[in-house]
Amino acid sequence: MTRDIHEEARELIAVGDAVSDAQQIWLQDHLAECAACRDYAEGAAQVVRALRSLPIAADARLVRATQSRVRFHATRLRETRERMWLVGMACLGVGVTATLTLPLLWRLFAWMGEQAGVSTAVWQAGFLFFFFAPALVASVVLLARGTHVKSHKGYGNGDEKMG
């Protein structure tokens, strides 16, 4: 099925400035030759100019509600950034203290394993459990808390309460 060149020209006119350079050149050449499409383009341009000249005023309640929501979300964004900064600093602190205490804990577990007379594999497994257990517990707690917050009515589902 072939498309009518006039229909194609009207579609390009409707799109406006969002056409490629090649399409723009083709359209200009077509409008130079076709009076009907040229009239259509002039009419479309007049409609666009008329619409752009109309003043659009929002209701005062809409403006207040929009401003209130923007302030609310800006406050939430600022609080989130502050929390993320604190989380980052906490992670840095945990990383530094873990790096500093890891050799001491390794020696402590080696000494306790030697004193208790257990094999090297047993005290090393105990060390790994001791080292990773807090992170696993914290992950489970945070995951459970996050799931609760997401499923809690009014939070996490786009129905934030305005205060």
N, C-alpha and C positions, 0 to 999 in steps of 0.2 A: 504494500500500500504506500503510495507516494503522498507526501504531505504537500499541501498547497503552500506556495511561497508566501502568499499574503497571510495565511494563518501563522506561518513561522515568523514573519515580520511582526505580527501583532504580539506573539509570545515574547519576542525579544524586546519590544517596546514596553510590555508589562513588567519585564524583569528590570529594566532601567539600566543603571550604570554597572550592574554586576555581570556583564557579558564580556567575553574575551575580545581582544583587539581585532581578531579576524572576523568575529561576528559583528562587531561594531562597524567595521569597514563595509561588510556585506550589507548591513542594514542601511547605512548612509547611502550606498550606491542604489539600493532598492527604493529608498524614499525619494531620491532624486528623479527616479523614473516613474514612480507610481503615485498618482495624485490621491487615490483612495487611502492608501497606507499613510501618506504624508498628513492627510486630514485627520486620520485616526491618531497619529503621533501627536499632532498639535492639540487635539481634544484631550488626550491623556495628560499632556503637559499642563493644560489649563486646569484640569481637575486637581492635579498634584499641587499646583500653585494655590488654588483656592483652598484646598485642605490645609496647606501649610500656613496660610494667612489667618485661619480661624484661631482665635484665642481659646486655649483649653484651660479651664480652671477646675481644680479639684475642690471638693467639698471640704470644709474646715475639719469635720470629724475624720475624714479620710486622711488628711494631712497629719492631724494629731496622732491618729492610730499608727500611721506609717512611721512617724518620728519616734513614737514610743517603742515600736518593735525594733527599729534600727538601734536605739539606745540600749534596749534589752540585749540584743544580740552582740552589740559592741562590748557591753559589760561582760557577757559570757565569754566572748573571745579573749578579753583581757584576763579574766580569771583563769581561763584554760592556759593561756601563755604563762601566767605566773605559776600555775601548778606544774606545767611541763618544765619550767626552769628549776623548780624545787625537785622534781623527779630526776632531772639531769644531774643536779648537784648531789642528790642522794646516791645515784648510780656511780658517780665519780668517787664519792666517799667510800662506798662499798668496794669498788674496784681497788682503791688505794689500800684500804685496810685488809682486804683479802690478799693482796700482793705482799703486804708486809707480814701478815700473820701466817700465811701458808707454810713457809719453811719451819716456823716454830711449831705449828700443829703437826706437821709431818714428823718432826723429831719427837714430839710428845707421844704420838701414836706408836712410833717405833720403840720408844722406851717402855710404854705400857705393854706393848706386845711382847717385848723381851722379858719384862717382869712377870707377865702372866703366863709366859711359856707357850704362846700361840704361834702358829706358823706365820710367815711373812705375808702370804696371800690373805689370811684372815684379818690381820690388822690393817692391811692396805684396803680391803673391802670395807672394813669399818670406817676407815678414814674417808673413803669415797662417799659412803652413806652419810656420814657426818657433814661432809663438805656440800653435798648436793641436796640433802633433805630440806634445809630451810628454804632454798629457792623453789623446790617443788611444792612445799606447803604454801608459801606465799603465792605462787602461781595459781594453785587451786582456789585459794581464798579470793584472790582478785578476780579470777574467772567466774566464780560463783557470785561474787558481788556485782560484777559487770553484767551478768545474765539477769540478776535480780533488778538492777537499775533499768536495763533495756525493757524488761517485761512489765515494770511498774507503770501503772496508768499515769499518763501525763508527762512522762519523761522518755526521751530517746526515740519517740515515734512521731515527732513533728508536732505534737500537741502541747508544747511548752506553755506553762502557765505564766501569764504576764503579771508582774508585781508592781 
